[in-house]
Amino acid sequence: MKREVFHYNLNEIAPFIDWSYLFHAWGVSGNTTTQATADEIMHDAKAMLENLDGIYKTHAIFTLCEAKGNGDDIIIEGKTIPFLRQQHTETEKHNLCLSDFVSPHGDHIGFFATTIDKDFGAEYKDDPYLYLLAQTLADRLAEATAARLHQQVRTDNTLWGYYPDEKLSISDLLAEKNQGIRPAVGYPSLPDQSIIFEFDKFLHLDNIGITLTPNGAMTPHASVCGMILAHPKAHYFAVGKISEEQFADYARRRRIDTTELRKFLSKNIEQIV
């Protein structure tokens, strides 16, 4: 197992920001009727980044582990972690599970987390607009840090270097043209927020200032945690709805009481009427 911690200046991370998500958070689509608003938000956000560079940093932690796929589980450093498989009824499509992208014959898997200094934007707390902009910008910086870290992980042999010859522009990276994926906890292919407690055993999130609530939420809020899969055919997907039968099986494999686990997966459990 290999673990590394990184600290980034804002000016290093800024090029990796996907501004479309910032506009979405503000309800701005970028069409002709809202272009002026989008331009103003971007101008103010970039000015904020320039003003705060050198005062705040973003942070990342990465752990590389030995792993094997085993059905719907991944055995990581000898510990079995269960995952959920799609249960759609489209017979021409394969029901995917993240474990499908980990070789049963021996492989590697990465865990990562990114965050930003918890006081980011405190200077603007008396200005509602700028303070809200700082909060939404912090979320984008955490995601951008994940993109930057993933790039390093793919290309640096001292970290993992599973694709050292990558030659992609940042726009290509934002379009997810790179090899491998980094599904984050709580996202469609990894909907069980409680699994973050398992990931934390490999990462030690407190090393970059992240703490977890009993419900698995991260503090600071502008934080991302997930896994990195290198398989050339790995791609994002949504688990979607699961049956009560699958839920019970997953709870058994996770060794978690169904009442407790249901709090984390209630939106995914198919209701029978």
Helices and strands as residue ranges (DSSP letters): E 2-9, H 10-13, G 14-16, H 19-25, H 35-52, E 57-70, E 73-76, E 79-82, G 98-101, E 107-116, G 122-124, H 128-155, H 170-174, G 193-195, H 196-203, G 205-208, E 211-212, E 218-219, E 223-228, H 244-254, H 258-265
